[in-house]
Amino acid sequence: DALCVRASICIPKFTCVDLSNFFWSFATMDYKPDSELLDRALNRAIQLVHNFRPVSISTLIWSLAKIGVKPEAKVIRVFCTKAMSVCQLIDAQGVSNVLW
């Protein structure tokens, strides 16, 4: 919990890779953090969506699905739009992660 509190403070400084790794770490631990922390991180991700690389998008989307998070439709729309804009750059694993 102390680490989640610290992460919440750091979220405004997170880069796209930081956010992708942040969500991935929860997914690999099969841990769903509280909704306030998730909302803060997702809002930061939306702010940075234009800077996301394909691998970070697919990892973030996979991670959300893995921990059972169903983001609001607007969040899904933002990331699907970004994924579609770079779809020719996403490798087979990335496509699988996004579709998962």
MOPAC internal coordinates of N, CA, C and O (Angstrom, degrees):
PM7 1SCF
backbone

  N    0.0000 0     0.00 0     0.00 0    0    0    0
  C    1.4428 1     0.00 0     0.00 0    1    0    0
  C    1.5370 1   112.04 1     0.00 0    2    1    0
  O    1.2310 1   120.95 1   142.08 1    3    2    1
  N    1.3313 1   115.78 1   -37.92 1    3    2    1
  C    1.4687 1   119.44 1   179.59 1    5    3    2
  C    1.5238 1   110.03 1   -63.03 1    6    5    3
  O    1.2310 1   120.51 1   143.40 1    7    6    5
  N    1.3252 1   116.63 1   -36.60 1    7    6    5
  C    1.4582 1   120.05 1   178.35 1    9    7    6
  C    1.5295 1   111.35 1   -67.12 1   10    9    7
  O    1.2310 1   120.56 1   142.89 1   11   10    9
  N    1.3108 1   116.54 1   -37.11 1   11   10    9
  C    1.4724 1   120.45 1   176.97 1   13   11   10
  C    1.5244 1   110.94 1   -65.53 1   14   13   11
  O    1.2310 1   120.48 1   141.75 1   15   14   13
  N    1.3247 1   116.69 1   -38.25 1   15   14   13
  C    1.4627 1   120.33 1   177.23 1   17   15   14
  C    1.5177 1   109.42 1   -63.06 1   18   17   15
  O    1.2310 1   120.39 1   134.64 1   19   18   17
  N    1.3224 1   116.85 1   -45.36 1   19   18   17
  C    1.4708 1   120.75 1   179.05 1   21   19   18
  C    1.5300 1   110.56 1   -63.74 1   22   21   19
  O    1.2310 1   120.26 1   138.00 1   23   22   21
  N    1.3191 1   117.11 1   -42.00 1   23   22   21
  C    1.4649 1   120.83 1   178.74 1   25   23   22
  C    1.5199 1   110.48 1   -60.47 1   26   25   23
  O    1.2310 1   120.28 1   138.88 1   27   26   25
  N    1.3157 1   117.08 1   -41.12 1   27   26   25
  C    1.4664 1   121.11 1   179.86 1   29   27   26
  C    1.5274 1   110.98 1   -59.03 1   30   29   27
  O    1.2310 1   120.79 1   141.39 1   31   30   29
  N    1.3282 1   116.10 1   -38.61 1   31   30   29
  C    1.4673 1   120.79 1   178.33 1   33   31   30
  C    1.5254 1   110.91 1   -68.00 1   34   33   31
  O    1.2310 1   120.51 1   144.80 1   35   34   33
  N    1.3247 1   116.64 1   -35.20 1   35   34   33
  C    1.4731 1   121.70 1  -175.94 1   37   35   34
  C    1.5240 1   114.37 1   -83.94 1   38   37   35
  O    1.2310 1   119.66 1   163.22 1   39   38   37
  N    1.3113 1   118.26 1   -16.78 1   39   38   37
  C    1.4650 1   121.68 1  -174.83 1   41   39   38
  C    1.5339 1   113.73 1   -49.76 1   42   41   39
  O    1.2310 1   118.70 1   138.30 1   43   42   41
  N    1.3242 1   120.08 1   -41.70 1   43   42   41
  C    1.4736 1   118.40 1   179.92 1   45   43   42
  C    1.5309 1   113.87 1   -60.93 1   46   45   43
  O    1.2310 1   120.15 1   162.06 1   47   46   45
  N    1.3219 1   117.32 1   -17.94 1   47   46   45
  C    1.4650 1   121.25 1   178.93 1   49   47   46
  C    1.5261 1   112.66 1   -98.87 1   50   49   47
  O    1.2310 1   120.00 1   174.86 1   51   50   49
  N    1.3219 1   117.61 1    -5.14 1   51   50   49
  C    1.4627 1   121.74 1  -177.10 1   53   51   50
  C    1.5250 1   111.39 1   -63.94 1   54   53   51
  O    1.2310 1   121.23 1   -40.08 1   55   54   53
  N    1.3216 1   115.26 1   139.92 1   55   54   53
  C    1.4637 1   122.82 1   171.65 1   57   55   54
  C    1.5310 1   108.20 1   -91.78 1   58   57   55
  O    1.2310 1   120.64 1    -2.01 1   59   58   57
  N    1.3117 1   116.38 1   177.99 1   59   58   57
  C    1.4700 1   120.67 1   177.43 1   61   59   58
  C    1.5252 1   110.89 1   -60.06 1   62   61   59
  O    1.2310 1   120.61 1   136.41 1   63   62   61
  N    1.3197 1   116.44 1   -43.59 1   63   62   61
  C    1.4706 1   120.66 1   179.53 1   65   63   62
  C    1.5239 1   110.00 1   -65.42 1   66   65   63
  O    1.2310 1   120.33 1   138.67 1   67   66   65
  N    1.3187 1   116.97 1   -41.33 1   67   66   65
  C    1.4667 1   120.08 1   177.32 1   69   67   66
  C    1.5255 1   110.71 1   -58.08 1   70   69   67
  O    1.2310 1   120.70 1   134.52 1   71   70   69
  N    1.3185 1   116.26 1   -45.48 1   71   70   69
  C    1.4655 1   120.51 1  -178.94 1   73   71   70
  C    1.5264 1   111.62 1   -64.90 1   74   73   71
  O    1.2310 1   120.98 1   136.99 1   75   74   73
  N    1.3083 1   115.72 1   -43.01 1   75   74   73
  C    1.4581 1   120.05 1   178.21 1   77   75   74
  C    1.5282 1   110.19 1   -60.71 1   78   77   75
  O    1.2310 1   120.29 1   133.89 1   79   78   77
  N    1.3125 1   117.04 1   -46.11 1   79   78   77
  C    1.4639 1   121.69 1   178.87 1   81   79   78
  C    1.5299 1   111.70 1   -66.24 1   82   81   79
  O    1.2310 1   120.92 1   142.98 1   83   82   81
  N    1.3149 1   115.85 1   -37.02 1   83   82   81
  C    1.4660 1   122.18 1   177.98 1   85   83   82
  C    1.5276 1   110.44 1   -57.88 1   86   85   83
  O    1.2310 1   120.64 1   128.08 1   87   86   85
  N    1.3302 1   116.38 1   -51.92 1   87   86   85
  C    1.4590 1   120.21 1   179.87 1   89   87   86
  C    1.5260 1   111.31 1   -68.18 1   90   89   87
  O    1.2310 1   120.33 1   140.67 1   91   90   89
  N    1.3310 1   116.97 1   -39.33 1   91   90   89
  C    1.4657 1   121.48 1   179.60 1   93   91   90
  C    1.5279 1   110.61 1   -59.75 1   94   93   91
  O    1.2310 1   120.58 1   138.41 1   95   94   93
  N    1.3296 1   116.49 1   -41.59 1   95   94   93
  C    1.4749 1   119.12 1  -178.08 1   97   95   94
  C    1.5263 1   110.85 1   -62.51 1   98   97   95
  O    1.2310 1   120.04 1   140.06 1   99   98   97
  N    1.3136 1   117.53 1   -39.94 1   99   98   97
  C    1.4606 1   119.69 1   177.11 1  101   99   98
  C    1.5264 1   110.53 1   -65.51 1  102  101   99
  O    1.2310 1   120.64 1   139.46 1  103  102  101
  N    1.3157 1   116.39 1   -40.54 1  103  102  101
  C    1.4686 1   120.18 1  -179.15 1  105  103  102
  C    1.5270 1   111.27 1   -63.96 1  106  105  103
  O    1.2310 1   120.36 1   137.64 1  107  106  105
  N    1.3182 1   116.91 1   -42.36 1  107  106  105
  C    1.4668 1   119.09 1  -178.37 1  109  107  106
  C    1.5288 1   111.80 1   -70.68 1  110  109  107
  O    1.2310 1   120.37 1   156.46 1  111  110  109
  N    1.3218 1   116.89 1   -23.54 1  111  110  109
  C    1.4716 1   120.44 1   176.07 1  113  111  110
  C    1.5272 1   111.41 1   -91.94 1  114  113  111
  O    1.2310 1   120.97 1   176.06 1  115  114  113
  N    1.3457 1   115.75 1    -3.94 1  115  114  113
  C    1.4641 1   121.82 1  -176.26 1  117  115  114
  C    1.5276 1   110.21 1    53.19 1  118  117  115
  O    1.2310 1   121.68 1  -132.36 1  119  118  117
  N    1.3292 1   114.39 1    47.64 1  119  118  117
  C    1.4664 1   122.55 1  -177.49 1  121  119  118
  C    1.5145 1   109.28 1  -121.94 1  122  121  119
  O    1.2310 1   121.19 1   -53.29 1  123  122  121
  N    1.3210 1   115.33 1   126.71 1  123  122  121
  C    1.4648 1   120.34 1   178.45 1  125  123  122
  C    1.5248 1   108.65 1  -104.20 1  126  125  123
  O    1.2310 1   120.46 1   -71.25 1  127  126  125
  N    1.3422 1   116.72 1   108.75 1  127  126  125
  C    1.4637 1   119.10 1   179.11 1  129  127  126
  C    1.5290 1   110.87 1   -70.22 1  130  129  127
  O    1.2310 1   121.03 1   -10.09 1  131  130  129
  N    1.3219 1   115.64 1   169.91 1  131  130  129
  C    1.4588 1   118.94 1  -177.61 1  133  131  130
  C    1.5326 1   111.12 1   -64.36 1  134  133  131
  O    1.2310 1   121.54 1   -21.44 1  135  134  133
  N    1.3197 1   114.66 1   158.56 1  135  134  133
  C    1.4687 1   120.54 1  -173.63 1  137  135  134
  C    1.5266 1   112.56 1   -64.31 1  138  137  135
  O    1.2310 1   119.47 1   149.14 1  139  138  137
  N    1.3176 1   118.61 1   -30.86 1  139  138  137
  C    1.4622 1   120.77 1   179.31 1  141  139  138
  C    1.5318 1   110.83 1   -64.27 1  142  141  139
  O    1.2310 1   120.64 1   135.68 1  143  142  141
  N    1.3232 1   116.39 1   -44.32 1  143  142  141
  C    1.4626 1   120.44 1   178.49 1  145  143  142
  C    1.5275 1   110.76 1   -65.13 1  146  145  143
  O    1.2310 1   120.79 1   136.79 1  147  146  145
  N    1.3257 1   116.09 1   -43.21 1  147  146  145
  C    1.4662 1   120.24 1   178.03 1  149  147  146
  C    1.5257 1   111.22 1   -61.16 1  150  149  147
  O    1.2310 1   120.32 1   135.10 1  151  150  149
  N    1.3166 1   117.00 1   -44.90 1  151  150  149
  C    1.4635 1   120.84 1  -179.79 1  153  151  150
  C    1.5280 1   111.56 1   -61.58 1  154  153  151
  O    1.2310 1   120.78 1   137.19 1  155  154  153
  N    1.3277 1   116.12 1   -42.81 1  155  154  153
  C    1.4789 1   119.77 1   178.97 1  157  155  154
  C    1.5255 1   110.49 1   -61.47 1  158  157  155
  O    1.2310 1   120.98 1   135.31 1  159  158  157
  N    1.3312 1   115.72 1   -44.69 1  159  158  157
  C    1.4643 1   119.84 1  -178.89 1  161  159  158
  C    1.5256 1   111.46 1   -67.91 1  162  161  159
  O    1.2310 1   120.10 1   139.28 1  163  162  161
  N    1.3197 1   117.41 1   -40.72 1  163  162  161
  C    1.4663 1   120.11 1   178.69 1  165  163  162
  C    1.5280 1   111.50 1   -66.50 1  166  165  163
  O    1.2310 1   120.49 1   141.22 1  167  166  165
  N    1.3159 1   116.67 1   -38.78 1  167  166  165
  C    1.4676 1   119.18 1   177.19 1  169  167  166
  C    1.5232 1   110.78 1   -64.01 1  170  169  167
  O    1.2310 1   120.27 1   141.32 1  171  170  169
  N    1.3285 1   117.10 1   -38.68 1  171  170  169
  C    1.4676 1   119.94 1   176.42 1  173  171  170
  C    1.5335 1   109.80 1   -64.93 1  174  173  171
  O    1.2310 1   120.44 1   138.83 1  175  174  173
  N    1.3102 1   116.77 1   -41.17 1  175  174  173
  C    1.4700 1   120.72 1   178.87 1  177  175  174
  C    1.5267 1   110.79 1   -61.43 1  178  177  175
  O    1.2310 1   120.34 1   139.32 1  179  178  177
  N    1.3225 1   116.95 1   -40.68 1  179  178  177
  C    1.4677 1   120.43 1   178.19 1  181  179  178
  C    1.5257 1   110.23 1   -63.20 1  182  181  179
  O    1.2310 1   120.35 1   140.55 1  183  182  181
  N    1.3275 1   116.93 1   -39.45 1  183  182  181
  C    1.4701 1   120.36 1   177.96 1  185  183  182
  C    1.5265 1   111.33 1   -60.25 1  186  185  183
  O    1.2310 1   120.66 1   146.24 1  187  186  185
  N    1.3241 1   116.34 1   -33.76 1  187  186  185
  C    1.4689 1   121.50 1  -174.33 1  189  187  186
  C    1.5294 1   113.72 1  -102.65 1  190  189  187
  O    1.2310 1   119.88 1  -174.38 1  191  190  189
  N    1.3186 1   117.83 1     5.62 1  191  190  189
  C    1.4636 1   120.98 1  -170.24 1  193  191  190
  C    1.5276 1   113.12 1   -52.11 1  194  193  191
  O    1.2310 1   119.54 1   145.46 1  195  194  193
  N    1.3069 1   118.48 1   -34.54 1  195  194  193
  C    1.4669 1   120.18 1  -177.72 1  197  195  194
  C    1.5249 1   112.67 1   -70.48 1  198  197  195
  O    1.2310 1   120.30 1   164.98 1  199  198  197
  N    1.3247 1   117.03 1   -15.02 1  199  198  197
  C    1.4570 1   121.13 1   179.55 1  201  199  198
  C    1.5266 1   113.30 1   -97.47 1  202  201  199
  O    1.2310 1   120.34 1   174.44 1  203  202  201
  N    1.3307 1   116.96 1    -5.56 1  203  202  201
  C    1.4587 1   120.12 1  -177.84 1  205  203  202
  C    1.5260 1   111.40 1   -69.57 1  206  205  203
  O    1.2310 1   121.15 1   -42.33 1  207  206  205
  N    1.3217 1   115.41 1   137.67 1  207  206  205
  C    1.4655 1   121.67 1   172.12 1  209  207  206
  C    1.5291 1   107.74 1   -89.81 1  210  209  207
  O    1.2310 1   120.28 1   -21.20 1  211  210  209
  N    1.3159 1   117.07 1   158.80 1  211  210  209
  C    1.4635 1   120.04 1  -177.24 1  213  211  210
  C    1.5290 1   114.49 1   -51.37 1  214  213  211
  O    1.2310 1   119.94 1   135.18 1  215  214  213
  N    1.3209 1   117.72 1   -44.82 1  215  214  213
  C    1.4692 1   119.90 1  -177.46 1  217  215  214
  C    1.5269 1   111.14 1   -63.51 1  218  217  215
  O    1.2310 1   119.93 1   143.61 1  219  218  217
  N    1.3111 1   117.73 1   -36.39 1  219  218  217
  C    1.4673 1   120.24 1   179.29 1  221  219  218
  C    1.5240 1   111.46 1   -70.76 1  222  221  219
  O    1.2310 1   120.61 1   143.20 1  223  222  221
  N    1.3243 1   116.45 1   -36.80 1  223  222  221
  C    1.4737 1   119.99 1   176.71 1  225  223  222
  C    1.5173 1   109.95 1   -63.18 1  226  225  223
  O    1.2310 1   120.53 1   130.19 1  227  226  225
  N    1.3279 1   116.60 1   -49.81 1  227  226  225
  C    1.4618 1   119.45 1  -176.36 1  229  227  226
  C    1.5220 1   111.26 1   -65.39 1  230  229  227
  O    1.2310 1   120.07 1   142.10 1  231  230  229
  N    1.3195 1   117.48 1   -37.90 1  231  230  229
  C    1.4646 1   120.49 1   178.43 1  233  231  230
  C    1.5200 1   110.99 1   -65.36 1  234  233  231
  O    1.2310 1   120.32 1   136.38 1  235  234  233
  N    1.3235 1   117.00 1   -43.62 1  235  234  233
  C    1.4599 1   120.69 1  -179.86 1  237  235  234
  C    1.5279 1   110.58 1   -62.94 1  238  237  235
  O    1.2310 1   120.11 1   133.29 1  239  238  237
  N    1.3163 1   117.39 1   -46.71 1  239  238  237
  C    1.4648 1   121.05 1  -178.58 1  241  239  238
  C    1.5312 1   110.63 1   -64.64 1  242  241  239
  O    1.2310 1   120.46 1   136.44 1  243  242  241
  N    1.3392 1   116.73 1   -43.56 1  243  242  241
  C    1.4616 1   120.56 1   177.63 1  245  243  242
  C    1.5225 1   110.68 1   -60.56 1  246  245  243
  O    1.2310 1   120.82 1   136.38 1  247  246  245
  N    1.3226 1   116.03 1   -43.62 1  247  246  245
  C    1.4625 1   121.20 1  -177.88 1  249  247  246
  C    1.5253 1   111.64 1   -61.53 1  250  249  247
  O    1.2310 1   120.76 1   136.94 1  251  250  249
  N    1.3271 1   116.15 1   -43.06 1  251  250  249
  C    1.4663 1   119.68 1   178.07 1  253  251  250
  C    1.5303 1   110.75 1   -60.18 1  254  253  251
  O    1.2310 1   120.90 1   134.81 1  255  254  253
  N    1.3160 1   115.89 1   -45.19 1  255  254  253
  C    1.4677 1   119.67 1   179.58 1  257  255  254
  C    1.5274 1   110.83 1   -63.51 1  258  257  255
  O    1.2310 1   120.79 1   138.97 1  259  258  257
  N    1.3111 1   116.10 1   -41.03 1  259  258  257
  C    1.4692 1   121.00 1  -177.48 1  261  259  258
  C    1.5241 1   112.22 1   -62.56 1  262  261  259
  O    1.2310 1   119.98 1   142.49 1  263  262  261
  N    1.3248 1   117.65 1   -37.51 1  263  262  261
  C    1.4685 1   119.13 1  -179.79 1  265  263  262
  C    1.5312 1   112.65 1   -92.50 1  266  265  263
  O    1.2310 1   120.95 1  -173.87 1  267  266  265
  N    1.3216 1   115.79 1     6.13 1  267  266  265
  C    1.4657 1   120.35 1   174.05 1  269  267  266
  C    1.5108 1   114.83 1    78.99 1  270  269  267
  O    1.2310 1   120.42 1  -154.05 1  271  270  269
  N    1.3242 1   116.81 1    25.95 1  271  270  269
  C    1.4595 1   120.72 1   178.59 1  273  271  270
  C    1.5246 1   108.78 1   -90.71 1  274  273  271
  O    1.2310 1   120.97 1   -52.49 1  275  274  273
  N    1.3121 1   115.75 1   127.51 1  275  274  273
  C    1.4605 1   121.60 1   176.06 1  277  275  274
  C    1.5227 1   107.10 1  -112.17 1  278  277  275
  O    1.2310 1   120.60 1   -87.16 1  279  278  277
  N    1.3331 1   116.45 1    92.84 1  279  278  277
  C    1.4667 1   119.34 1  -177.85 1  281  279  278
  C    1.5234 1   111.79 1   -64.17 1  282  281  279
  O    1.2310 1   121.66 1   -18.18 1  283  282  281
  N    1.3203 1   114.42 1   161.82 1  283  282  281
  C    1.4567 1   120.29 1   175.72 1  285  283  282
  C    1.5241 1   109.30 1   -58.61 1  286  285  283
  O    1.2310 1   121.05 1   -23.10 1  287  286  285
  N    1.3181 1   115.59 1   156.90 1  287  286  285
  C    1.4702 1   121.27 1  -178.27 1  289  287  286
  C    1.5237 1   111.81 1   -56.60 1  290  289  287
  O    1.2310 1   119.96 1   143.01 1  291  290  289
  N    1.3315 1   117.69 1   -36.99 1  291  290  289
  C    1.4717 1   120.09 1  -178.40 1  293  291  290
  C    1.5217 1   111.14 1   -63.60 1  294  293  291
  O    1.2310 1   119.98 1   144.28 1  295  294  293
  N    1.3285 1   117.64 1   -35.72 1  295  294  293
  C    1.4668 1   121.20 1   178.67 1  297  295  294
  C    1.5221 1   109.84 1   -66.89 1  298  297  295
  O    1.2310 1   120.69 1   134.47 1  299  298  297
  N    1.3104 1   116.28 1   -45.53 1  299  298  297
  C    1.4642 1   121.18 1   178.53 1  301  299  298
  C    1.5240 1   109.87 1   -60.78 1  302  301  299
  O    1.2310 1   120.42 1   135.41 1  303  302  301
  N    1.3291 1   116.80 1   -44.59 1  303  302  301
  C    1.4702 1   121.32 1   179.61 1  305  303  302
  C    1.5263 1   111.19 1   -58.86 1  306  305  303
  O    1.2310 1   120.46 1   134.49 1  307  306  305
  N    1.3228 1   116.72 1   -45.51 1  307  306  305
  C    1.4709 1   121.30 1  -178.50 1  309  307  306
  C    1.5272 1   110.11 1   -60.54 1  310  309  307
  O    1.2310 1   120.30 1   132.25 1  311  310  309
  N    1.3184 1   117.04 1   -47.75 1  311  310  309
  C    1.4642 1   119.32 1  -176.84 1  313  311  310
  C    1.5280 1   112.49 1   -75.08 1  314  313  311
  O    1.2310 1   119.81 1   146.49 1  315  314  313
  N    1.3154 1   117.97 1   -33.51 1  315  314  313
  C    1.4686 1   119.52 1   175.88 1  317  315  314
  C    1.5234 1   110.74 1   -67.33 1  318  317  315
  O    1.2310 1   120.46 1   140.98 1  319  318  317
  N    1.3195 1   116.72 1   -39.02 1  319  318  317
  C    1.4652 1   120.17 1   177.15 1  321  319  318
  C    1.5180 1   109.86 1   -61.66 1  322  321  319
  O    1.2310 1   120.30 1   135.52 1  323  322  321
  N    1.3294 1   117.03 1   -44.48 1  323  322  321
  C    1.4663 1   120.48 1   178.44 1  325  323  322
  C    1.5271 1   110.18 1   -64.37 1  326  325  323
  O    1.2310 1   119.92 1   136.06 1  327  326  325
  N    1.3234 1   117.77 1   -43.94 1  327  326  325
  C    1.4635 1   120.86 1   179.33 1  329  327  326
  C    1.5259 1   110.96 1   -60.41 1  330  329  327
  O    1.2310 1   120.46 1   138.75 1  331  330  329
  N    1.3207 1   116.72 1   -41.25 1  331  330  329
  C    1.4633 1   120.13 1   178.93 1  333  331  330
  C    1.5299 1   111.28 1   -65.36 1  334  333  331
  O    1.2310 1   120.53 1   145.94 1  335  334  333
  N    1.3285 1   116.59 1   -34.06 1  335  334  333
  C    1.4683 1   119.26 1  -178.22 1  337  335  334
  C    1.5231 1   112.20 1   -71.90 1  338  337  335
  O    1.2310 1   120.38 1   161.36 1  339  338  337
  N    1.3260 1   116.87 1   -18.64 1  339  338  337
  C    1.4669 1   119.87 1  -179.84 1  341  339  338
  C    1.5275 1   111.26 1  -122.17 1  342  341  339
  O    1.2310 1   120.39 1  -161.79 1  343  342  341
  N    1.3316 1   116.85 1    18.21 1  343  342  341
  C    1.4575 1   120.14 1  -172.82 1  345  343  342
  C    1.5277 1   113.52 1   -57.79 1  346  345  343
  O    1.2310 1   120.27 1   148.45 1  347  346  345
  N    1.3273 1   117.10 1   -31.55 1  347  346  345
  C    1.4603 1   118.00 1   179.09 1  349  347  346
  C    1.5282 1   112.12 1   -70.64 1  350  349  347
  O    1.2310 1   120.22 1   168.30 1  351  350  349
  N    1.3219 1   117.19 1   -11.70 1  351  350  349
  C    1.4652 1   121.86 1   179.40 1  353  351  350
  C    1.5325 1   112.69 1   -98.88 1  354  353  351
  O    1.2310 1   120.27 1   169.15 1  355  354  353
  N    1.3287 1   117.09 1   -10.85 1  355  354  353
  C    1.4636 1   120.86 1  -177.93 1  357  355  354
  C    1.5201 1   109.46 1   -83.25 1  358  357  355
  O    1.2310 1   120.68 1   -51.37 1  359  358  357
  N    1.3418 1   116.30 1   128.63 1  359  358  357
  C    1.4553 1   120.51 1   178.76 1  361  359  358
  C    1.5323 1   110.44 1   -79.35 1  362  361  359
  O    1.2310 1   120.60 1    -2.26 1  363  362  361
  N    1.3248 1   116.46 1   177.74 1  363  362  361
  C    1.4613 1   121.41 1  -175.62 1  365  363  362
  C    1.5277 1   111.65 1   -59.02 1  366  365  363
  O    1.2310 1   119.97 1   138.31 1  367  366  365
  N    1.3363 1   117.67 1   -41.69 1  367  366  365
  C    1.4598 1   120.24 1   179.51 1  369  367  366
  C    1.5253 1   110.46 1   -64.31 1  370  369  367
  O    1.2310 1   120.32 1   140.17 1  371  370  369
  N    1.3230 1   117.00 1   -39.83 1  371  370  369
  C    1.4598 1   120.97 1   178.53 1  373  371  370
  C    1.5184 1   111.99 1   -62.59 1  374  373  371
  O    1.2310 1   120.91 1   138.41 1  375  374  373
  N    1.3274 1   115.86 1   -41.59 1  375  374  373
  C    1.4722 1   119.88 1   177.85 1  377  375  374
  C    1.5317 1   109.48 1   -61.66 1  378  377  375
  O    1.2310 1   120.74 1   135.20 1  379  378  377
  N    1.3268 1   116.18 1   -44.80 1  379  378  377
  C    1.4558 1   120.21 1   178.53 1  381  379  378
  C    1.5280 1   111.61 1   -60.84 1  382  381  379
  O    1.2310 1   120.33 1   138.48 1  383  382  381
  N    1.3210 1   116.97 1   -41.52 1  383  382  381
  C    1.4575 1   120.65 1  -179.84 1  385  383  382
  C    1.5292 1   111.17 1   -63.54 1  386  385  383
  O    1.2310 1   120.68 1   136.66 1  387  386  385
  N    1.3273 1   116.30 1   -43.34 1  387  386  385
  C    1.4725 1   119.92 1  -179.24 1  389  387  386
  C    1.5186 1   110.81 1   -65.59 1  390  389  387
  O    1.2310 1   120.20 1   138.38 1  391  390  389
  N    1.3199 1   117.23 1   -41.62 1  391  390  389
  C    1.4606 1   121.05 1  -177.60 1  393  391  390
  C    1.5223 1   113.05 1   -75.19 1  394  393  391
  O    1.2310 1   120.02 1   157.24 1  395  394  393
  N    1.3112 1   117.56 1   -22.76 1  395  394  393
  C    1.4604 1   122.39 1  -177.53 1  397  395  394
  C    1.4924 1   110.30 1   -60.68 1  398  397  395
  O    1.2310 1   120.10 1   180.00 1  399  398  397

